[in-house]
């Protein structure tokens, strides 16, 4: 009897994780796909930006003198800094903060808020490893590959609670309102196409 296995190909191709990642890297995100993704995010957040521009400053029901920090918080009132600010000899912000990463696509009438975080040390948090940095790098590379410009910035809100628990509660309230796509709590909602979520 002959050997029937000679000359036959393998039924299952053995792909290593590295080979799969190389294939994924070669799949380019189209300009239309990226703009559609940005527009979906913009459609939610633009209304929030518009409301901040037109709404009267209203006090809390229980304390008319106290302004509601969530619904009256306007990211555009914060000073935009380049994402490389942490390389400066001296940081413009120190201590507790809530920080926001934004982009301003030129074809949209409002910016898009990509990430909200909190820190006890505004001058140190962005140094070193950070999940959001990977998303921003992939996002920027994808835009550059299809000739879409980005105007990325980071803004720090330093008038926040010093107590970590209270600051994290504020961060979570802002995340639930703005739904930034690079926060782990909201990634699945926007189907973020820039980095595989392997966690």
Order of alpha helices (4+ residues) and beta strands (2+ residues): alpha-alpha-beta-beta-alpha-beta-alpha-alpha
